Amino acid sequence: MVGSIEAKSLLSKCSARHNGLNLEDKLDEFRRLLGKSDKDPLRIVSVGAGAWGSVFAALLQESYGGFREKFQIRIWRRPGRAVSRSTAEHLFEVINSREDVLRRLIRRCAYLKYVEARLGDRTLYADEILKDGFCLNMVDTPLCPLKVVTNLQEAAWDADIVVNGLPSTETRQVFEEISKYWKERITVPIIISLSKGIETALEPVPHIITPTKMIHQATGVPIENVLYLGGPNIAAEIYNKEYANARICGAEKWRKPLAKFLRQPHFIVWDNSDLVTHEVMGGLKNVYAIGAGMVAALTNESATSKSVYFAHCTSEMIFITHLLAEEPEKLAGPLLADTYVTLLKGRNAWYGQMLAKGEINRDMGDSISGKGMIQGVSAVGAFYQLLSQSSLSILHSEEKKPVAPVESCPILKTLYKILITREQSTQAILQALRDETLNDPRDRIEIAQSHAFYRPSLLDQP
């Protein structure tokens, strides 16, 4: 117990002063960069209230929320999402297992509504419970109370920083709506995207559109003001202060000051210029995490089978990124760790496991109660559609004939047949591991690193 108290005391001291600056100094420094006057607070809005978006907002609220005249943060989510009675019952159990949460709700005169919801006498709504610190996709991890806004215009019109916590499938539509409220803006906002996924467009040439590109196209905000944040992390574990790190990627103008502003003792943020590789890998890791979950379930958590799958899927990821970027960052260090943790314990891996066990089915859709959007499913379709285009044909290393790039990605092909066309069962993922061509995954990596297949058109580059 004494050790625990000492550890918390040390963490508190570190939180108050980090990298030679206390929190207020860090806040003031960043506000000066934005040209904020003394009486003009830094305004941040998190758009979308999934697990990571909610945790990200809660971390900032806990760090800087005490400086009310200098800092404001709010989170937007759509209204009207009812909480099921079974979820309300579970939420009630969580509340009563945490004395700090229980006392907080009693002080806020909010406890009674959770009692009534458990009894079925009242319907709770997702935006309502978020104000009390409960994310519908992560009810086992209570957050700090958040300022929740359900009107998008009210939430975003004057924000200095907008955090995109939406699934990639919703990003374009919501930011097109936001752009309508920014027509009279004098200053240009900064946008930090947490989204992992892609769209595929076939005209004028086949190419992919990442979330940062969607935001840029939808709003007209200069691409130097649109950044991506990703890393090897699980949202609930980060909020519980397990040590984690991330990278904020984009133009140097904002990534370095943002890395400093976002950094916390238990959540280290580095900056990186390679936006393309990190954002594409963010989408790809979700694709292959679904297959990892299937393999784990079908082989009773066989370490050997999972390691074979890891070798094949990472070689495909390297191959695909070398099609998209001339000098992509290597799949090592934080990038490799990000892939590893997602394959090990992410919602996409969970989804693959549940499919293989027969506990859920594809007819349930990609949005699962208590988990949110399974972004890997749409990403499977997008990457397959792009890489199956005959106009992108590459020369097969052995047969010496043109083939679509997807022919070098047997795991991706199999996931497409399982998830999208549904012509194969989850068992097919094990057959894909056997790789009847007998090609060492290293061969695929060496081909990719030869730069022979780089196609700037795939990212809509000139």
C-alpha positions in Angstrom: 0.0 0.0 0.0 2.8 2.4 0.9 4.5 1.7 -2.4 1.3 2.4 -4.3 0.8 5.7 -2.5 4.4 6.7 -3.2 4.0 5.8 -6.9 0.9 7.9 -7.2 2.6 10.8 -5.5 5.5 10.5 -7.9 3.2 10.4 -10.9 1.3 13.4 -9.6 4.6 15.4 -9.3 5.6 14.2 -12.8 2.2 15.3 -14.1 2.5 18.7 -12.7 6.0 19.2 -14.2 7.1 17.4 -17.3 10.1 18.1 -19.5 11.0 21.1 -17.4 7.7 22.8 -17.9 4.6 22.6 -15.6 1.2 22.1 -17.3 0.2 25.7 -17.3 3.5 26.7 -18.9 3.0 24.1 -21.6 -0.5 25.4 -22.2 0.6 29.0 -22.3 3.4 28.1 -24.7 1.1 26.4 -27.1 -1.5 29.2 -26.8 1.2 31.8 -27.8 2.0 29.7 -30.9 -1.7 30.1 -31.9 -1.7 33.8 -31.2 -4.3 33.5 -28.4 -4.8 36.6 -26.2 -4.9 36.3 -22.4 -8.7 36.2 -22.2 -9.2 33.9 -25.2 -9.1 30.2 -24.2 -7.7 27.4 -26.3 -10.8 25.6 -27.6 -10.6 21.9 -28.5 -13.4 19.7 -29.7 -13.3 15.9 -30.1 -15.7 14.9 -32.9 -16.9 11.4 -32.4 -17.2 9.6 -29.1 -15.8 6.1 -29.7 -13.4 4.6 -27.2 -10.2 6.3 -28.4 -11.8 9.7 -29.1 -13.4 9.7 -25.7 -10.2 8.7 -23.9 -8.2 11.3 -25.8 -10.6 14.0 -24.8 -10.6 12.8 -21.2 -6.8 12.8 -21.0 -6.7 16.4 -22.2 -9.5 17.3 -19.7 -7.6 15.8 -16.8 -4.3 17.5 -17.8 -5.5 21.0 -18.7 -9.2 21.2 -17.6 -8.3 23.0 -14.3 -7.2 26.1 -16.2 -10.7 27.1 -17.1 -10.0 30.6 -18.4 -7.2 29.3 -20.7 -8.5 25.9 -21.9 -11.9 24.5 -23.0 -12.6 21.0 -24.3 -15.8 19.5 -25.4 -16.8 16.3 -27.2 -19.5 15.9 -29.9 -21.6 12.9 -30.5 -24.9 12.3 -32.2 -27.9 12.4 -29.9 -30.6 9.7 -29.5 -28.5 6.5 -29.1 -30.4 4.6 -26.4 -28.5 2.4 -23.9 -29.9 -1.1 -23.8 -31.2 -2.4 -20.4 -28.5 -5.1 -20.3 -25.8 -2.4 -20.8 -27.5 -0.3 -18.1 -27.4 -3.2 -15.7 -23.7 -3.8 -16.4 -23.0 -0.1 -16.0 -24.7 -0.1 -12.6 -22.4 -2.9 -11.5 -19.4 -0.9 -12.7 -20.5 2.1 -10.8 -21.0 0.2 -7.6 -17.6 -1.5 -7.8 -15.9 1.9 -7.9 -16.2 4.0 -4.7 -14.8 7.1 -6.4 -17.3 6.9 -9.3 -20.2 6.2 -6.9 -19.3 9.2 -4.7 -19.0 11.4 -7.8 -22.4 10.5 -9.2 -24.0 11.0 -5.8 -22.5 14.4 -5.5 -23.7 15.3 -9.0 -27.2 14.0 -8.1 -26.9 11.5 -11.0 -26.9 8.2 -9.3 -30.6 7.7 -9.1 -31.0 7.6 -12.9 -28.7 4.6 -13.1 -30.7 2.8 -10.5 -33.9 3.5 -12.5 -32.2 2.3 -15.7 -31.1 -0.9 -14.1 -34.7 -1.5 -13.1 -36.0 -0.8 -16.6 -37.9 2.3 -15.3 -35.8 4.7 -17.4 -34.0 4.8 -20.7 -30.4 6.2 -20.7 -28.8 7.8 -23.8 -25.2 7.6 -24.9 -24.7 11.4 -24.9 -26.3 11.5 -21.4 -23.9 9.0 -19.8 -20.9 10.5 -21.6 -21.4 13.6 -19.5 -20.9 11.5 -16.4 -17.8 9.9 -17.9 -19.1 6.6 -19.5 -18.3 5.8 -23.1 -20.8 3.4 -24.5 -18.1 1.4 -26.3 -16.0 1.1 -23.1 -18.4 1.0 -20.1 -15.9 -1.0 -17.9 -13.5 2.0 -17.8 -15.2 5.1 -16.3 -13.7 8.4 -17.5 -13.7 11.8 -16.0 -16.9 13.9 -16.7 -16.9 15.5 -20.1 -18.7 18.5 -21.6 -20.8 16.9 -24.3 -22.4 18.8 -27.2 -24.9 17.1 -29.6 -25.1 20.1 -32.0 -22.2 19.9 -34.5 -22.2 23.6 -35.3 -22.1 24.5 -31.6 -19.3 22.0 -31.1 -17.0 22.9 -34.0 -17.5 26.4 -35.3 -14.9 28.2 -33.1 -12.6 25.3 -32.3 -8.8 25.9 -32.5 -8.1 22.2 -32.6 -10.5 19.5 -33.9 -9.8 15.9 -33.0 -11.3 13.4 -35.5 -12.4 10.4 -33.4 -14.8 9.2 -36.1 -14.6 6.0 -38.1 -13.1 6.5 -41.5 -16.4 5.6 -43.0 -18.0 8.7 -41.4 -15.2 11.2 -41.6 -15.9 12.8 -44.9 -19.6 13.3 -44.4 -19.2 14.9 -40.9 -16.3 17.2 -42.0 -18.2 18.3 -45.0 -20.9 19.5 -42.6 -18.3 21.1 -40.4 -16.9 23.0 -43.3 -20.2 24.9 -43.7 -19.6 26.5 -40.3 -16.1 27.6 -41.1 -16.8 29.8 -44.1 -16.5 33.0 -42.1 -13.4 31.9 -40.1 -10.4 34.1 -40.1 -8.0 31.6 -38.5 -7.3 28.1 -39.8 -8.0 25.3 -37.3 -5.6 22.4 -36.6 -7.1 19.0 -37.1 -5.7 15.8 -35.4 -7.1 12.6 -36.9 -7.2 9.4 -34.8 -9.1 7.5 -37.6 -7.7 4.4 -39.1 -9.1 3.3 -42.5 -9.2 4.3 -46.1 -11.5 4.9 -49.1 -10.8 3.7 -52.6 -11.4 5.8 -55.7 -11.1 4.5 -59.2 -11.2 7.7 -61.1 -9.3 9.4 -62.7 -6.9 6.6 -61.8 -7.2 4.0 -59.0 -6.0 5.5 -55.7 -6.7 5.5 -52.0 -7.9 8.3 -49.8 -6.8 8.4 -46.2 -8.8 10.2 -43.4 -6.4 13.2 -43.4 -6.9 13.5 -47.2 -10.7 13.2 -46.7 -10.6 16.0 -44.2 -8.4 18.2 -46.4 -10.8 17.6 -49.4 -13.9 18.1 -47.3 -12.9 21.3 -45.5 -10.2 23.0 -47.6 -8.0 23.2 -44.5 -4.3 23.2 -45.7 -2.8 19.7 -45.5 -0.1 21.1 -43.2 -2.8 21.7 -40.6 -4.1 18.1 -40.8 -2.2 15.5 -38.7 -2.5 11.9 -37.8 -1.9 10.5 -34.3 -1.4 6.7 -33.9 0.5 4.3 -31.8 0.7 1.0 -30.0 -2.1 1.5 -27.5 -5.4 0.3 -26.2 -7.7 3.1 -25.2 -8.8 1.7 -21.8 -5.3 0.8 -20.8 -4.0 4.3 -21.7 -6.7 5.9 -19.5 -5.7 3.6 -16.7 -2.2 5.1 -16.9 -0.4 2.1 -18.4 2.7 3.4 -20.0 2.1 4.0 -23.7 3.5 6.0 -26.6 2.2 7.4 -29.9 3.4 9.4 -32.9 1.9 12.6 -34.3 2.6 12.7 -38.0 2.4 15.5 -40.5 4.0 18.8 -41.4 6.8 20.1 -39.1 4.9 23.4 -38.5 2.5 21.8 -36.0 3.7 18.2 -35.3 6.6 19.2 -33.0 4.7 21.7 -30.8 1.7 19.3 -30.7 3.9 16.4 -29.6 5.2 18.6 -26.7 1.7 19.8 -25.8 0.1 16.3 -25.8 3.0 14.5 -24.0 2.3 13.2 -20.6 4.4 11.1 -18.1 2.5 7.9 -19.0 1.7 8.8 -22.6 4.8 9.8 -24.6 4.1 11.4 -28.0 6.9 11.6 -30.6 6.6 13.4 -33.9 7.2 12.0 -37.4 7.1 13.4 -40.9 6.0 10.2 -42.6 2.3 10.7 -42.6 1.7 8.3 -45.5 3.2 5.2 -43.9 1.7 5.7 -40.5 -1.8 6.4 -41.7 -1.8 3.5 -44.2 -0.4 1.2 -41.6 -3.1 2.4 -39.3 -5.7 1.0 -41.8 -3.7 -2.1 -42.7 -3.2 -3.2 -39.1 -7.0 -3.4 -38.6 -7.3 -5.5 -41.8 -4.9 -8.1 -40.6 -6.0 -8.0 -37.0 -9.3 -9.5 -38.0 -7.4 -12.5 -39.5 -5.2 -12.7 -36.4 -8.3 -13.1 -34.3 -9.6 -15.8 -36.5 -6.3 -17.7 -36.3 -6.2 -17.4 -32.5 -9.7 -18.8 -32.2 -9.4 -21.6 -34.8 -6.0 -22.9 -33.4 -6.9 -22.6 -29.7 -4.4 -19.7 -29.3 -1.5 -21.7 -30.9 1.6 -19.5 -30.5 3.1 -21.3 -33.5 0.2 -20.6 -35.8 -0.1 -17.0 -34.7 3.6 -16.4 -35.3 3.3 -17.9 -38.8 0.4 -15.6 -39.5 2.4 -12.6 -38.1 5.2 -13.3 -40.5 2.9 -13.5 -43.6 0.7 -10.5 -42.7 3.6 -8.2 -41.9 5.3 -9.1 -45.2 2.0 -8.1 -47.0 1.8 -4.9 -45.1 5.4 -4.0 -46.1 4.6 -4.9 -49.7 1.6 -2.7 -49.8 3.3 0.3 -48.2 6.1 0.1 -50.8 3.5 0.4 -53.5 2.2 3.6 -51.9 5.3 5.3 -50.7 8.8 5.6 -52.3 10.7 5.5 -49.0 8.2 4.3 -46.4 9.3 4.0 -42.8 10.3 0.5 -41.9 7.9 -1.7 -40.1 9.9 -1.6 -36.9 9.9 0.0 -33.5 6.7 1.9 -32.8 5.1 0.9 -36.1 5.7 -2.8 -35.5 4.5 -2.4 -31.9 1.3 -0.7 -33.1 0.7 -3.7 -35.4 1.5 -6.2 -32.7 -0.8 -4.7 -30.0 -3.7 -4.4 -32.5 -3.3 -8.1 -33.6 -3.0 -9.1 -29.9 -5.8 -7.1 -28.3 -8.0 -4.8 -30.4 -11.6 -4.7 -31.4 -10.8 -6.0 -34.9 -8.9 -9.0 -33.4 -11.9 -9.5 -31.1 -14.2 -9.4 -34.1 -12.2 -12.1 -35.9 -12.3 -14.3 -32.9 -16.0 -14.0 -32.4 -16.7 -14.7 -36.1 -14.5 -17.8 -36.0 -16.2 -19.0 -32.8 -19.6 -18.4 -34.3 -20.6 -16.0 -31.6 -21.4 -13.2 -34.1 -22.0 -13.3 -37.8 -21.5 -11.0 -40.8 -25.2 -10.2 -40.9 -24.8 -8.2 -37.7 -22.9 -5.5 -39.7 -19.7 -3.7 -38.9 -21.0 -1.7 -35.9 -21.1 -4.0 -32.8 -22.9 -3.0 -29.6 -20.3 -2.3 -26.9 -17.4 -2.2 -29.4 -18.3 0.4 -32.0 -17.3 0.4 -35.6 -15.1 -2.5 -36.8 -13.1 -0.4 -39.2 -11.0 -3.3 -40.6 -14.0 -4.7 -42.5 -14.4 -1.7 -44.8 -10.6 -1.4 -45.1 -10.4 -5.0 -46.4 -12.8 -4.1 -49.2 -11.0 -0.8 -50.0 -7.5 -2.3 -50.1 -8.7 -5.3 -52.2 -10.6 -3.2 -54.6 -7.5 -1.0 -55.1 -4.9 -3.7 -55.4 -7.0 -5.9 -57.7 -7.1 -3.3 -60.5 -5.6 -4.7 -63.7 -4.2 -1.2 -64.6 -1.8 -1.6 -61.6 -0.4 -4.9 -62.8 3.1 -5.9 -61.7 5.4 -8.5 -63.0 5.2 -11.7 -61.1 8.6 -12.6 -59.8 8.5 -16.3 -60.9 5.9 -16.6 -63.6 7.2 -13.4 -65.3 3.7 -12.3 -66.3 1.6 -9.3 -65.3 -0.6 -9.8 -62.3 -2.6 -7.5 -60.1 -0.8 -6.6 -56.9 -3.4 -8.4 -54.8 -2.1 -11.7 -56.1 1.0 -11.2 -54.0 -1.3 -10.8 -50.9 -2.9 -14.2 -50.1 -4.1 -13.1 -46.6 -5.8 -10.0 -47.9 -7.4 -12.1 -50.7 -8.7 -14.6 -48.2 -10.1 -12.0 -45.8 -11.9 -10.4 -48.7 -13.6 -13.7 -49.6 -14.5 -14.3 -46.0 -15.7 -10.8 -45.0 -16.9 -9.2 -48.2 -18.1 -11.8 -50.8 -18.6 -14.4 -48.0 -17.7 -17.2 -50.4 -15.4 -18.8 -47.9 -15.7 -19.6 -44.1 -13.3 -18.4 -41.5 -11.4 -21.8 -41.8 -10.0 -20.5 -45.1 -7.6 -18.2 -43.2 -5.7 -21.3 -42.1 -5.4 -22.5 -45.6 -4.0 -19.2 -46.7 -1.3 -19.6 -44.0 0.0 -22.7 -45.7 1.0 -20.6 -48.7 1.0 -23.3 -51.4 3.5 -21.3 -53.5 6.1 -22.1 -50.8 7.3 -18.4 -51.0 9.3 -17.3 -48.0 7.6 -14.1 -46.6 11.1 -12.5 -46.9 10.9 -12.8 -50.7 7.8 -10.6 -50.7 9.7 -8.0 -48.6 12.8 -8.1 -50.8 10.6 -7.5 -53.9 8.8 -4.6 -52.2 12.1 -3.0 -51.1 13.5 -3.1 -54.6 11.2 -0.1 -55.3 10.1 -1.7 -58.6 6.4 -1.5 -57.7 6.1 2.0 -56.3 3.1 3.8 -57.8 2.8 7.4 -56.9 -0.7 7.4 -58.5 -2.0 5.1 -55.8 -2.0 8.1 -53.4 -3.2 10.5 -56.0 0.2 12.0 -56.3 1.4 13.7 -59.5 
